[in-house]
Structure formats: structure tokens, C-alpha cells
């Protein structure tokens, strides 16, 4: 490294590798580093899931007003940092790992790293280290190899945390800084590994432990040591320049080699674009107001803090209202165009349509419920990429959300021409319908599908359907939006989401009933809810939603199909009456919910828990594997934890369940149910992928 850094007349920048991105040049050295000296950074892949331990606050560090390659990650406590490292490694390995490759060939491609300061809100002394920004899956896989054969991903994560942080006693007078004391602990751990290697490196052929240590003890790294601002390009603040440049490098890597999920890319683009708009002062927004929007967008601000952040106690602190205020801000006329321009610049594209912008919004809006509604997440995100709630008249208007705990009270003002009420219903109701798969990207194949299988009377973009429902003269459409928003729950899926839900069963008990359902509208009813002969609410279907968005077009399409003598049976029109109801004021539905379920979880209580739930669950899994005598107790504890967790990482995987099923025959019944549930979930995901491929093919044709 010293040779690369040394300057000469012929090489004034030394032998450093240079990478040019928009606004800056990054310089880095290529070398090797001990595995025990590398900490995992924020993982974009797992960032697409709802994680129990929140990400840190990321800030740039400047020197004399100039950007540096040091970032500051601020955690609540040292335990918060440990939990975050554990979660990143465990969650990364749950998604993917390269263990066989590393065991046979080592880590062959350099990890992109840079210095970081781990700071703590509780006053704990800062720690300085190297953090890996690209190659986190390779880093986590190396820890899986080093953990040893037969070890689970939980064990690998625990081994990494134990080795990286070690055992450091409280600081005494005259002691070295915490960074050096931790480094000394890691050095002791390396000596232990060297001893293990020596003992196993005997005879003609080395043992498995010697191979594991040799293949993982050191890895190739690319350490960023310098950043230089370009005179031209975006005038980002000095503290934001390096992080933006680094994220640009990572995005290019994952477009050329192993792509991130498209929606992980969209989050990167949207949040970077919003950061640039803030720093450049575009759109005429106050920077403090944009900080609130940014905090909501990246999940830094809990949904329950929404009223406090906006200074309005009337705003319900729910996930759906978070979506309303985010969409309102990000599509505001003063912010919409600058965001599109910066997003195009980051993606290197010449144009971006409303649909493209909707695709950027999808993984930001669904953050609070992306885990609980994961069975329909792909269809929901495709619906956003097909326009989402971005109706044309909404984008062309200046409006303000109308806070309320009862969305049905907005119907009458919307009918009278109040655009604030009308667009509030469009965003809230449209988001609820999309999230619960009552409104999807209806490609050509949906036209031939039956009503109860997600069929539609005519093909239309999602934003056009939402726009049609939200017209002032469409009373039935406004009521569909209002009732969908009022009944929406972020914590579960409704009956009519057309998906098989995995219900937890216990011995001797029946399946838990699901009373969450979106309902068809009947304008003749006092509560506007259509009911069958038995008085039971009639579930809403996507056919009903699309029909209500443009009844005239739906009738014409039905007549055209009848003339074409199509063999496909034509469903009747929805039970929706456009006549004026006989009562002056609608009665409030006693079973309706206020916006979202009261059981929505946040991260506010996280700091009060002794240890994150995912780590407690890992302990209980080990108990279940190691002791048949305690198996019943451990399974009961896991069942309790299962009712509390956010859904990611999963508490049970096929890797966990298969060996436990072989050993614990006395509890075979419950484990077998969980095994089949995991396989069914995988089957549904595979079928959904095939369905999407078929739909894409039909749409292209």
C-alpha cells in the first residue's frame, strides 16, 4: 500500500486507481486485508425488507470544508451496532451465499471498502474501522466458511460479531482508545486462528479446518483513500459528495455484474435524487421540510412520528398516511420535475415517464408493509410501475392532504369539487387497493380471466383506473376508494387478495379467522356496503374496481364481446347503484378500521428490548436442535416470537426445518406443517414468477 501511495514526478497521484463519477474522482488502493478487520456496511438487498434493527444515520465528514473519504455511521448504542452487524450478515446469507466457491477458490474479486467512524448517541466513544460497501455477500459467505461445517447462518453471524467486537472491558485511566482495544482483541483472535491452522496443517493432506482458515483469513480489498470534487457537475455539499460518489460506483457495479433487485436500484436512485434536490436547493422547498420527507422516504422516521414531524396532531400516525404524505411531497409540482431530472441523470436516461417515476416510488411507499404483504408485493410494485396512483389530473394540480381518521367523510367534499379531499382519497384508496392486489397491472391475459380469478372488463393503466375512480362525478368510485382506505391494514392481507395465506395452527385449535376484507359498494345501503341475502358484505374484486372507474367503457366492452360471440362467460355488472341513497347521512360502519390496523409495528420500542428478536429466535432454534427434552419449550417460545416479529428474516427456513424434522419425531406434526408452509411459499413465488413472465410476454406481443 505504501508503494501505491508514494508520489513521484512521473506519477503525481502515486499508483492509485482512479474512478470518475459525476461530480467527483475517487482514488483507491488495491491490497489484501484481514477478514477480522472488515465490518459490513448497509446492505441494499436486505434493505428491501422490513428489518428489526434500524440502519444507522449516515453523514459525511469534511476537512477544512473539503470532502473526505470518511463517513460517520451514528448508532444509538454499541449494542445497536452489534445487532446491525449480526442482522446484516444473517440476512445476507439468508438471501444468498457463495460458501462453496470461497471454500474452493477464496474470495477472488476485491471488496470495495472505505474508512468509517462508528459514533453513538449514548456518548460511547467512537470506533474507527474499515466498512465494506460492495461485496457484503462475499464477506458474509467468508464468515460462513470460517464458522465451520454444519454451522447455520445464525452461527456464522454470531461468530462474526464475537470476533469483530471481541471482549473489551470498561475503559480505565490511561487505557488506549476503544478502537485500539478492539483491534487488540481481534489480533488475539487471529493468533488463535493461526494456532488452529498450524495444528490442522499436518501430514500429506491438510485438514478441513486448516483449509477454512487459509481460504478466509485474508481477502482482496479496494480501499478508497481519496476524493476530489470536480469543478463542474452537481454542487453537492461537501459532506454529501463522497457518499453520493460511492453509491454511484456501487450502482454501476451492480448493473454490469450482479444486478440488484430492480426495486433496490429504484430506492438508490430515488433517495440519491432527493438528496441532490435538497443540497442544490431545487424546487423551492425549505431544506428542513425536505429533511422530513427524506426521513420518511428512507425509513428513518417511524410512522408514529408523522404528526410530530409535520407539526399537526390531526394527522394519524399510520403507514397509509405516511404513504399519502410521501406521494404528496414527491409529486408536488415544485419537486416532481427536479426529482425526475436528477433521477434521469443518475440512471443515465434521457426521459422518464409517469410510469417510470411510479416505479421509483413503489419500494419507498411499501416499506411499512412489504414484509407482511410479501405474497402480493411483486404484483403491487408492477402496478406502481404501471402508473400507480399518479393520475394525470393529480400531477397537474396543487393540493394538500386532508387529515382524518374516517376517510368516508371526504366523499361528500370530493363530490362537491374539493380537490384536496378528492386527491387524498385517490392516493390513500389507490395505495390500499394496489397493496392488497385489488388493482394490478392488467395485461392482456387478464381480459380472458374470470372475475374471481383477477379478470378485468377492459384493459387500462393503473393510474388511469385510480384517476377514473377519483372523478368528482363518480360517487361509486369515491366510495370504493374511501372504504378501501378506511379498511386498510398494514399488518396482514385481506380475504379477497386472491392469495393463499399461511395461517398459524396449533394443536386442538382451528385456523384464525380473517375478518379483514375489502367490500363492494352499494349506494343504496346506509353504510354504502353491498351485502348478500344473508347480510354478509360482498367482497370487492379487481373486476369491480376497474368497472367502477369507467362504467360507460365497461358496458361498451361487454357489448362488443357479446357481438363477437366470445366463448368466455361475461360476468354481470357489479352491484353498484348510482342512484342517490335514501338516507341523508351514511352511518359509520362499526367494523371499519381507522386508516390502518392499530397493531402496526415501528422501531420505537427497539431500544427497550434487551436483544433483537431475530437473535433471540436464533438462540431458541439452537435449543430446539440440541435438546430433545427442551424441544417442546423451545417451539412454544418460537411460536410466541413469531406473533411479534415483522416477517423478515424468516424465523424458520427449509435449512432449519429439515434436520429438525429428522431428529425431533415427537414434535413432527408442527414441524411438518411449517415445512410444508415454507415449500408452499416457495411454490407460490415460483408460480408468480412464471405468471409474470407470461404476462410480460403477452404485453410485449
Secondary structure, DSSP 4 states (H G I P E B T S, - for coil): -HHHH---SS-TTTT-EEEEETTEEEEEEEEEEEGGGEEE---TTGGGS--SSPPPEEEEEEETTEEEEEEEEEESSHHHHHHHHHHHHHHHHHH---HHHHHHH---SPEEEEEEEEEETT-PPPEEEEEEEE-HHHHHHHHHHHH-TT--HHHHHHHHHHHHH---PPP-TTPPPHHHHHHHHHHHHHHHHHHHHHHH--SSS--HHHHHHHHHSEEEEEEEEEEEE-SSS----HHHHHHHHHHHHHHHHHHHSSPPPHHHHHHHHHHHHHHHHHHHTGGG--HHHHHHHHHHHTT-S-GGGHHHHHT-TTS--SHHHHHHHHHHHHTSHHHHHHHHHHHHHHHT-S---HHHHHHHHHHHHGGGTTTTTGGGHHHHHHHHHTTTT--HHHHTS-------S-GGGHHHHHHTT-HHHHHHHHHHHHHHHHHTTSS----GGGGGS-GGGT--SS---HHHHHHHHT-TT-HHHHHHHHHHHHH--TTS--GGG-S-------TT-PPPP-----B-B-TTSTTSB-B-TTSPBPBP-HHHHHHHH-HHHHHHHHHHHHHTT-SSPPPPPPS---SPPSSSSPPPPTT--SSS-TT---SGGGGGSSS-HHHHHHHHHHHHHH-STTHHHHHHHHHHHHTTS-S-S-S--HHHHHHHHHH-GGGHHHHHHHHHHHHHHHHHHHHHHHHHHHHHHHHH-
